[in-house]
Every structure is written in structure tokens, then in C-alpha cells.
Amino acid sequence: MEKLSSNAPTPLRIIQFTDTHFFKNEDGRLLGVDTGRSFNEVFRVARESRGTPDLYLFTGDLSQDETEESYRRLSTAVGASGAPCYVLPGNHDRRSELRQGLSDGPADFRFDRFIVFDPWLIVLLDTLVVDEVGGHLPLAELEMLEECLKAYPNHHALVCMHHHPLPVGADWLDTIGIDNGQDLFSTIDKFPSVRGVLWGHIHQEFQSHRNGVCLLATPSTCVQFKPNSSNFAVDALPPGFRWLELGADGLIHTGVCRALDVSTGLELSSAGY
């Protein structure tokens, strides 16, 4: 657990990056895109448009080839960012390589499972199932979430993960989300303190509400998937990130910012990867 100092009622400022898909080698490409170069551009836009946040969230699929070197390249790209970087694994990640590679790099990556920043609680859930594309929330993760929410009943809560916990309207994606999302919501429904659920994985912007809880997903820093598509389809949108301002009153102000241009080399006709 990490407890950060607070300047409430100043909002807690967060920038989320997700699905960076770094490779060990600089010539690695995902669907024709140089993922390192694409992240550098998104990171530049984030710094110039939003400044330095209180913390960064990296919500999975940080690597494409699951190597320690790929995580070191990401850490080098982030560098001395001026804010701690909290991280979750996605289905393209490997826990041990992620921890070792990010620990060896220059950026301030941290692996706490929950963060207290009065009056907010941020809980990070691990949905990775080794060698599977879809996700799952083991009982231990659900119990950890419930214990955190019970321990901080007077804090507003943001729950974060990699996989999507409910259908997002794209048939092929909805087969590879969390396979027990209802268990998550059954837990959340017990706690009115939960204000938002945030994830990555779907490579597109998504925003909805459920029982007063804000549901959010964020574009990839490299390749985008076309919304509401029955089959795999690449979208001709630039890469991006999400900013969040968590107010002392429990309100979440948020938006998505994108780079100016679509990533160079993007293979729009690809049928998968």
C-alpha cells in the first residue's frame, strides 16, 4: 500500500497509458506501427497538454514480446517523469519480467496494489491469466478489493484493471474480457464509495455508467481497434491517453487526448495479430 500526501480539495490528477506493446528491439512493429515511437509522441502530448500529474497509471499490455528488455525500453522512454508510475499486467505481459524490467529502468515504477490519496482510494486488480488472451478475477483479487473498500469506507474509490469487465459492443472483443465480470460488480455493488472502474485492453475509448459508477476505457498508445465491430478491425484513429481529475466531492472529470496523426505504417487491412 502506498499513502500519498494530499492537497485536497485540489483534485487528484492522473494520466492513464495503456497497451503500449513495447518490443525488445527498436525495429519491433505491431501491425506496422513502431510502438516505441508512438508512445513517445503520446507521452509528449500528455506532458505538453496536461503537465505533470500526481501519478501515472499503466494498465497492462506494456510489452508485446514479454521480455525484460521491452520493459526497460518503456522505462527509459518514461524516464524521470516527475510522478510515480503504477502498473498492472495485461495478457501480453509476464509478471516476473515486468517487475524486473521496470525495476531496472530509470522511471519510478511502483507495484503497490492499492494507493490511498485522501480522500481517494485506488485499487489495482490483476486480471492476467497466463497464456490466455481473456482475463479472470480470482477469488483472492475480489477479496482484496472488498477488504480495501471495507478498510477505507470514507474514501471515494477508483478500481483499475486491464481487461474489460462487461461487454463493450464489439463481438470479438467481448469474448476476451473478464470471464467473471459479474463477480466484480457484485462486490462493487456493496460499496457506494466506488465512483469509477477503469481499464485498457480494448484499444478504444469507452465511457458508460452502471448504478452511478463511471465505466471507462482508454485508447492504446499505438494501434486502435474499431468500435462496435463483429470481427477484428483496425481503426484509423491516432493513439492517445486518458486524463482524470478525481475531486474531493467524489466526482470524476475525465477525457481522452490523442496525438495529431495516425501512427506511421499502420496496417488498416490487417485481420489480426
MARTI-590873 format. One record per residue (C-alpha): x, y, z; residue in one letter; residue number from 1. Coordinates in Angstrom, 3 decimals, always signed. Example, Ala and Ser with C-alpha at 12.3 -4.5 7.8 and 13.67 -1.06 7.14 Angstrom:
% residues 2
<u:+12.300	v:-4.500	w:+7.800	type:A	seq:1>;
<u:+13.670	v:-1.060	w:+7.140	type:S	seq:2>;
***
This chain:
% residues 273
<u:+0.000	v:+0.000	w:+0.000	type:M	seq:1>;
<u:+1.145	v:+3.482	w:-0.836	type:E	seq:2>;
<u:-0.161	v:+6.526	w:+1.019	type:K	seq:3>;
<u:+0.474	v:+9.790	w:-0.786	type:L	seq:4>;
<u:+0.211	v:+13.293	w:+0.574	type:S	seq:5>;
<u:-2.889	v:+15.225	w:-0.419	type:S	seq:6>;
<u:-3.687	v:+18.812	w:-1.202	type:N	seq:7>;
<u:-7.465	v:+18.311	w:-1.035	type:A	seq:8>;
<u:-9.690	v:+19.916	w:-2.156	type:P	seq:9>;
<u:-7.289	v:+20.072	w:-5.145	type:T	seq:10>;
<u:-8.290	v:+17.195	w:-7.479	type:P	seq:11>;
<u:-6.079	v:+14.136	w:-7.731	type:L	seq:12>;
<u:-4.654	v:+14.293	w:-11.256	type:R	seq:13>;
<u:-3.994	v:+11.016	w:-13.083	type:I	seq:14>;
<u:-2.809	v:+10.173	w:-16.577	type:I	seq:15>;
<u:-3.504	v:+6.656	w:-17.851	type:Q	seq:16>;
<u:-1.425	v:+4.993	w:-20.550	type:F	seq:17>;
<u:-2.372	v:+1.538	w:-21.720	type:T	seq:18>;
<u:-1.463	v:-1.120	w:-24.281	type:D	seq:19>;
<u:+1.949	v:+0.282	w:-25.136	type:T	seq:20>;
<u:+3.143	v:-3.045	w:-26.645	type:H	seq:21>;
<u:+6.887	v:-2.357	w:-26.457	type:F	seq:22>;
<u:+9.369	v:-4.727	w:-28.077	type:F	seq:23>;
<u:+12.875	v:-5.730	w:-27.038	type:K	seq:24>;
<u:+14.275	v:-4.408	w:-30.301	type:N	seq:25>;
<u:+13.802	v:-0.915	w:-31.679	type:E	seq:26>;
<u:+12.742	v:-2.317	w:-35.040	type:D	seq:27>;
<u:+9.773	v:-4.186	w:-33.485	type:G	seq:28>;
<u:+6.447	v:-3.337	w:-35.089	type:R	seq:29>;
<u:+2.811	v:-4.082	w:-34.167	type:L	seq:30>;
<u:+0.566	v:-4.033	w:-37.234	type:L	seq:31>;
<u:+3.195	v:-1.897	w:-38.908	type:G	seq:32>;
<u:+3.499	v:+0.591	w:-36.032	type:V	seq:33>;
<u:+6.710	v:+1.469	w:-34.232	type:D	seq:34>;
<u:+5.217	v:+1.190	w:-30.749	type:T	seq:35>;
<u:+8.122	v:+2.934	w:-29.021	type:G	seq:36>;
<u:+7.945	v:+5.928	w:-31.329	type:R	seq:37>;
<u:+4.168	v:+6.050	w:-30.987	type:S	seq:38>;
<u:+4.385	v:+6.041	w:-27.189	type:F	seq:39>;
<u:+6.996	v:+8.803	w:-27.256	type:N	seq:40>;
<u:+4.630	v:+11.008	w:-29.227	type:E	seq:41>;
<u:+1.673	v:+10.294	w:-26.926	type:V	seq:42>;
<u:+3.847	v:+10.921	w:-23.871	type:F	seq:43>;
<u:+4.991	v:+14.234	w:-25.348	type:R	seq:44>;
<u:+1.394	v:+15.301	w:-25.962	type:V	seq:45>;
<u:+0.479	v:+14.310	w:-22.394	type:A	seq:46>;
<u:+3.285	v:+16.377	w:-20.886	type:R	seq:47>;
<u:+2.582	v:+19.413	w:-23.045	type:E	seq:48>;
<u:-1.207	v:+19.367	w:-22.717	type:S	seq:49>;
<u:-1.694	v:+18.152	w:-19.131	type:R	seq:50>;
<u:+1.593	v:+18.830	w:-17.343	type:G	seq:51>;
<u:+2.894	v:+16.505	w:-14.646	type:T	seq:52>;
<u:+0.101	v:+14.594	w:-12.869	type:P	seq:53>;
<u:+0.100	v:+13.310	w:-9.305	type:D	seq:54>;
<u:+0.545	v:+9.814	w:-10.692	type:L	seq:55>;
<u:+0.591	v:+7.782	w:-13.882	type:Y	seq:56>;
<u:-1.344	v:+4.545	w:-14.369	type:L	seq:57>;
<u:-0.062	v:+1.936	w:-16.840	type:F	seq:58>;
<u:-2.877	v:-0.579	w:-17.251	type:T	seq:59>;
<u:-1.352	v:-3.549	w:-18.986	type:G	seq:60>;
<u:-0.042	v:-4.950	w:-22.256	type:D	seq:61>;
<u:+3.075	v:-2.897	w:-21.716	type:L	seq:62>;
<u:+5.117	v:-5.427	w:-23.696	type:S	seq:63>;
<u:+4.386	v:-7.282	w:-26.900	type:Q	seq:64>;
<u:+7.209	v:-9.832	w:-26.738	type:D	seq:65>;
<u:+7.178	v:-10.370	w:-22.934	type:E	seq:66>;
<u:+10.898	v:-9.651	w:-22.481	type:T	seq:67>;
<u:+12.634	v:-7.795	w:-19.656	type:E	seq:68>;
<u:+14.325	v:-5.650	w:-22.276	type:E	seq:69>;
<u:+10.988	v:-4.423	w:-23.621	type:S	seq:70>;
<u:+10.037	v:-3.156	w:-20.158	type:Y	seq:71>;
<u:+13.416	v:-1.445	w:-19.793	type:R	seq:72>;
<u:+12.783	v:+0.338	w:-23.082	type:R	seq:73>;
<u:+9.448	v:+1.568	w:-21.725	type:L	seq:74>;
<u:+11.065	v:+2.755	w:-18.507	type:S	seq:75>;
<u:+13.724	v:+4.579	w:-20.493	type:T	seq:76>;
<u:+11.030	v:+6.255	w:-22.595	type:A	seq:77>;
<u:+9.244	v:+7.461	w:-19.455	type:V	seq:78>;
<u:+12.466	v:+8.494	w:-17.720	type:G	seq:79>;
<u:+12.383	v:+10.978	w:-14.853	type:A	seq:80>;
<u:+8.736	v:+11.863	w:-15.365	type:S	seq:81>;
<u:+8.291	v:+13.700	w:-12.067	type:G	seq:82>;
<u:+5.473	v:+11.419	w:-10.873	type:A	seq:83>;
<u:+5.226	v:+7.802	w:-9.672	type:P	seq:84>;
<u:+4.075	v:+5.238	w:-12.232	type:C	seq:85>;
<u:+1.768	v:+2.467	w:-11.014	type:Y	seq:86>;
<u:+1.466	v:-0.612	w:-13.159	type:V	seq:87>;
<u:-0.804	v:-3.576	w:-13.867	type:L	seq:88>;
<u:-0.116	v:-6.593	w:-16.108	type:P	seq:89>;
<u:-2.155	v:-7.413	w:-19.192	type:G	seq:90>;
<u:-2.453	v:-10.587	w:-21.227	type:N	seq:91>;
<u:+0.677	v:-9.755	w:-23.262	type:H	seq:92>;
<u:+2.730	v:-9.280	w:-20.089	type:D	seq:93>;
<u:+4.635	v:-11.649	w:-17.829	type:R	seq:94>;
<u:+4.621	v:-10.692	w:-14.181	type:R	seq:95>;
<u:+8.227	v:-11.526	w:-13.310	type:S	seq:96>;
<u:+9.717	v:-9.981	w:-16.456	type:E	seq:97>;
<u:+7.551	v:-6.889	w:-15.995	type:L	seq:98>;
<u:+8.650	v:-6.352	w:-12.416	type:R	seq:99>;
<u:+12.319	v:-6.999	w:-13.129	type:Q	seq:100>;
<u:+12.487	v:-4.940	w:-16.309	type:G	seq:101>;
<u:+10.661	v:-1.927	w:-14.897	type:L	seq:102>;
<u:+12.618	v:-2.113	w:-11.634	type:S	seq:103>;
<u:+15.881	v:-1.961	w:-13.593	type:D	seq:104>;
<u:+14.899	v:+1.121	w:-15.595	type:G	seq:105>;
<u:+15.195	v:+4.823	w:-14.759	type:P	seq:106>;
<u:+11.490	v:+5.605	w:-14.299	type:A	seq:107>;
<u:+9.745	v:+5.464	w:-10.917	type:D	seq:108>;
<u:+7.582	v:+2.384	w:-11.474	type:F	seq:109>;
<u:+5.763	v:+1.028	w:-8.433	type:R	seq:110>;
<u:+3.841	v:-2.187	w:-7.842	type:F	seq:111>;
<u:+1.508	v:-1.328	w:-4.954	type:D	seq:112>;
<u:-1.912	v:-2.947	w:-5.236	type:R	seq:113>;
<u:-3.763	v:-0.042	w:-3.686	type:F	seq:114>;
<u:-2.994	v:+3.639	w:-3.159	type:I	seq:115>;
<u:-4.513	v:+5.984	w:-0.610	type:V	seq:116>;
<u:-4.544	v:+9.629	w:-1.641	type:F	seq:117>;
<u:-7.011	v:+11.311	w:+0.697	type:D	seq:118>;
<u:-9.905	v:+11.338	w:+0.074	type:P	seq:119>;
<u:-9.418	v:+8.740	w:-2.687	type:W	seq:120>;
<u:-8.597	v:+5.043	w:-2.715	type:L	seq:121>;
<u:-7.251	v:+3.481	w:-5.916	type:I	seq:122>;
<u:-7.336	v:-0.324	w:-6.127	type:V	seq:123>;
<u:-5.355	v:-2.162	w:-8.816	type:L	seq:124>;
<u:-6.685	v:-5.602	w:-9.775	type:L	seq:125>;
<u:-4.666	v:-8.251	w:-11.621	type:D	seq:126>;
<u:-6.773	v:-9.967	w:-14.317	type:T	seq:127>;
<u:-3.927	v:-11.752	w:-16.112	type:L	seq:128>;
<u:-4.375	v:-15.451	w:-16.867	type:V	seq:129>;
<u:-1.077	v:-16.892	w:-18.086	type:V	seq:130>;
<u:-1.189	v:-17.979	w:-21.752	type:D	seq:131>;
<u:-4.759	v:-16.731	w:-22.188	type:E	seq:132>;
<u:-5.994	v:-13.635	w:-24.034	type:V	seq:133>;
<u:-9.056	v:-13.176	w:-21.848	type:G	seq:134>;
<u:-8.980	v:-12.255	w:-18.192	type:G	seq:135>;
<u:-10.238	v:-13.551	w:-14.868	type:H	seq:136>;
<u:-10.542	v:-12.164	w:-11.348	type:L	seq:137>;
<u:-9.505	v:-14.865	w:-8.864	type:P	seq:138>;
<u:-11.210	v:-15.010	w:-5.503	type:L	seq:139>;
<u:-8.080	v:-13.547	w:-3.885	type:A	seq:140>;
<u:-8.358	v:-10.413	w:-6.032	type:E	seq:141>;
<u:-12.040	v:-9.960	w:-5.224	type:L	seq:142>;
<u:-11.337	v:-10.473	w:-1.532	type:E	seq:143>;
<u:-8.519	v:-7.930	w:-1.660	type:M	seq:144>;
<u:-10.858	v:-5.418	w:-3.289	type:L	seq:145>;
<u:-13.531	v:-5.974	w:-0.659	type:E	seq:146>;
<u:-11.008	v:-5.696	w:+2.175	type:E	seq:147>;
<u:-9.694	v:-2.412	w:+0.798	type:C	seq:148>;
<u:-13.164	v:-0.952	w:+0.410	type:L	seq:149>;
<u:-14.093	v:-2.016	w:+3.938	type:K	seq:150>;
<u:-10.887	v:-0.535	w:+5.346	type:A	seq:151>;
<u:-11.490	v:+2.880	w:+3.754	type:Y	seq:152>;
<u:-15.273	v:+3.396	w:+3.874	type:P	seq:153>;
<u:-14.975	v:+7.186	w:+3.843	type:N	seq:154>;
<u:-12.761	v:+7.332	w:+0.766	type:H	seq:155>;
<u:-14.035	v:+7.580	w:-2.793	type:H	seq:156>;
<u:-12.752	v:+4.587	w:-4.770	type:A	seq:157>;
<u:-11.453	v:+4.039	w:-8.290	type:L	seq:158>;
<u:-10.996	v:+0.394	w:-9.340	type:V	seq:159>;
<u:-8.486	v:-0.310	w:-12.135	type:C	seq:160>;
<u:-7.622	v:-3.391	w:-14.220	type:M	seq:161>;
<u:-6.514	v:-4.427	w:-17.698	type:H	seq:162>;
<u:-9.430	v:-6.422	w:-19.127	type:H	seq:163>;
<u:-12.944	v:-5.082	w:-19.601	type:H	seq:164>;
<u:-15.463	v:-6.381	w:-17.048	type:P	seq:165>;
<u:-18.566	v:-6.050	w:-19.243	type:L	seq:166>;
<u:-19.483	v:-6.136	w:-22.945	type:P	seq:167>;
<u:-18.376	v:-3.083	w:-24.928	type:V	seq:168>;
<u:-20.313	v:-3.780	w:-28.131	type:G	seq:169>;
<u:-17.580	v:-5.428	w:-30.240	type:A	seq:170>;
<u:-18.354	v:-9.130	w:-30.625	type:D	seq:171>;
<u:-14.777	v:-10.373	w:-30.931	type:W	seq:172>;
<u:-13.548	v:-8.274	w:-28.006	type:L	seq:173>;
<u:-16.406	v:-9.339	w:-25.791	type:D	seq:174>;
<u:-15.164	v:-12.950	w:-25.925	type:T	seq:175>;
<u:-11.820	v:-11.937	w:-24.378	type:I	seq:176>;
<u:-12.820	v:-9.724	w:-21.458	type:G	seq:177>;
<u:-13.042	v:-10.788	w:-17.819	type:I	seq:178>;
<u:-14.960	v:-14.058	w:-17.696	type:D	seq:179>;
<u:-16.448	v:-13.310	w:-14.258	type:N	seq:180>;
<u:-17.192	v:-9.631	w:-14.502	type:G	seq:181>;
<u:-20.442	v:-10.071	w:-12.612	type:Q	seq:182>;
<u:-18.448	v:-11.159	w:-9.561	type:D	seq:183>;
<u:-16.648	v:-7.835	w:-9.706	type:L	seq:184>;
<u:-19.868	v:-5.881	w:-9.898	type:F	seq:185>;
<u:-21.444	v:-7.946	w:-7.131	type:S	seq:186>;
<u:-18.592	v:-6.788	w:-4.913	type:T	seq:187>;
<u:-18.721	v:-3.180	w:-6.086	type:I	seq:188>;
<u:-22.488	v:-3.005	w:-5.582	type:D	seq:189>;
<u:-21.956	v:-3.432	w:-1.834	type:K	seq:190>;
<u:-19.952	v:-0.201	w:-1.617	type:F	seq:191>;
<u:-21.412	v:+3.170	w:-2.627	type:P	seq:192>;
<u:-17.914	v:+4.585	w:-2.201	type:S	seq:193>;
<u:-16.891	v:+3.179	w:-5.607	type:V	seq:194>;
<u:-17.030	v:+6.011	w:-8.130	type:R	seq:195>;
<u:-15.334	v:+4.539	w:-11.154	type:G	seq:196>;
<u:-13.939	v:+1.458	w:-12.913	type:V	seq:197>;
<u:-11.065	v:+1.971	w:-15.358	type:L	seq:198>;
<u:-9.410	v:-0.434	w:-17.803	type:W	seq:199>;
<u:-7.465	v:-0.847	w:-21.058	type:G	seq:200>;
<u:-7.269	v:-3.900	w:-23.402	type:H	seq:201>;
<u:-9.916	v:-2.805	w:-25.927	type:I	seq:202>;
<u:-7.710	v:-0.231	w:-27.729	type:H	seq:203>;
<u:-10.525	v:+2.308	w:-27.934	type:Q	seq:204>;
<u:-12.331	v:+4.955	w:-25.949	type:E	seq:205>;
<u:-15.328	v:+3.818	w:-23.931	type:F	seq:206>;
<u:-17.453	v:+5.581	w:-21.354	type:Q	seq:207>;
<u:-20.669	v:+4.487	w:-19.691	type:S	seq:208>;
<u:-22.329	v:+4.291	w:-16.270	type:H	seq:209>;
<u:-23.722	v:+1.492	w:-14.149	type:R	seq:210>;
<u:-25.586	v:+2.142	w:-10.897	type:N	seq:211>;
<u:-23.950	v:+5.546	w:-10.672	type:G	seq:212>;
<u:-20.438	v:+4.176	w:-11.248	type:V	seq:213>;
<u:-18.436	v:+5.644	w:-14.132	type:C	seq:214>;
<u:-17.075	v:+2.974	w:-16.523	type:L	seq:215>;
<u:-14.050	v:+3.985	w:-18.579	type:L	seq:216>;
<u:-11.668	v:+2.503	w:-21.143	type:A	seq:217>;
<u:-8.821	v:+4.194	w:-22.929	type:T	seq:218>;
<u:-7.176	v:+4.146	w:-26.377	type:P	seq:219>;
<u:-3.857	v:+2.406	w:-26.881	type:S	seq:220>;
<u:-0.672	v:+4.407	w:-27.222	type:T	seq:221>;
<u:-0.135	v:+2.607	w:-30.552	type:C	seq:222>;
<u:-2.832	v:+0.720	w:-32.532	type:V	seq:223>;
<u:-6.594	v:+1.324	w:-32.232	type:Q	seq:224>;
<u:-9.434	v:-1.184	w:-32.673	type:F	seq:225>;
<u:-12.628	v:-0.178	w:-34.429	type:K	seq:226>;
<u:-15.613	v:+0.096	w:-32.025	type:P	seq:227>;
<u:-18.768	v:-1.983	w:-32.493	type:N	seq:228>;
<u:-17.061	v:-4.370	w:-34.900	type:S	seq:229>;
<u:-18.122	v:-8.016	w:-35.105	type:S	seq:230>;
<u:-14.655	v:-9.119	w:-36.203	type:N	seq:231>;
<u:-11.143	v:-7.813	w:-35.644	type:F	seq:232>;
<u:-10.775	v:-4.420	w:-37.297	type:A	seq:233>;
<u:-8.159	v:-1.678	w:-37.041	type:V	seq:234>;
<u:-9.350	v:+1.894	w:-36.611	type:D	seq:235>;
<u:-7.766	v:+4.875	w:-38.383	type:A	seq:236>;
<u:-7.576	v:+6.985	w:-35.245	type:L	seq:237>;
<u:-4.427	v:+8.390	w:-33.638	type:P	seq:238>;
<u:-3.051	v:+6.879	w:-30.436	type:P	seq:239>;
<u:-3.888	v:+8.524	w:-27.137	type:G	seq:240>;
<u:-4.188	v:+8.568	w:-23.360	type:F	seq:241>;
<u:-6.789	v:+9.372	w:-20.714	type:R	seq:242>;
<u:-6.577	v:+12.114	w:-18.105	type:W	seq:243>;
<u:-8.609	v:+12.020	w:-14.901	type:L	seq:244>;
<u:-9.230	v:+14.574	w:-12.175	type:E	seq:245>;
<u:-10.681	v:+12.972	w:-9.053	type:L	seq:246>;
<u:-12.458	v:+15.586	w:-6.984	type:G	seq:247>;
<u:-12.738	v:+15.729	w:-3.219	type:A	seq:248>;
<u:-16.513	v:+15.522	w:-3.737	type:D	seq:249>;
<u:-16.184	v:+12.115	w:-5.442	type:G	seq:250>;
<u:-16.781	v:+13.402	w:-8.966	type:L	seq:251>;
<u:-14.589	v:+12.154	w:-11.801	type:I	seq:252>;
<u:-13.703	v:+14.619	w:-14.547	type:H	seq:253>;
<u:-12.025	v:+12.861	w:-17.451	type:T	seq:254>;
<u:-11.263	v:+12.948	w:-21.142	type:G	seq:255>;
<u:-9.178	v:+11.377	w:-23.875	type:V	seq:256>;
<u:-6.390	v:+13.203	w:-25.699	type:C	seq:257>;
<u:-4.769	v:+11.907	w:-28.867	type:R	seq:258>;
<u:-1.686	v:+12.553	w:-30.938	type:A	seq:259>;
<u:-2.287	v:+14.677	w:-34.015	type:L	seq:260>;
<u:-1.624	v:+11.927	w:-36.550	type:D	seq:261>;
<u:-2.341	v:+8.244	w:-37.076	type:V	seq:262>;
<u:+0.717	v:+6.132	w:-36.325	type:S	seq:263>;
<u:+3.044	v:+5.812	w:-39.322	type:T	seq:264>;
<u:+2.900	v:+2.438	w:-41.070	type:G	seq:265>;
<u:-0.437	v:+1.353	w:-39.594	type:L	seq:266>;
<u:-1.803	v:-1.697	w:-41.429	type:E	seq:267>;
<u:-5.501	v:-0.898	w:-41.640	type:L	seq:268>;
<u:-6.364	v:-4.050	w:-43.579	type:S	seq:269>;
<u:-4.935	v:-6.454	w:-41.015	type:S	seq:270>;
<u:-7.192	v:-9.297	w:-39.883	type:A	seq:271>;
<u:-5.438	v:-9.817	w:-36.539	type:G	seq:272>;
<u:-2.121	v:-10.073	w:-34.749	type:Y	seq:273>;
***
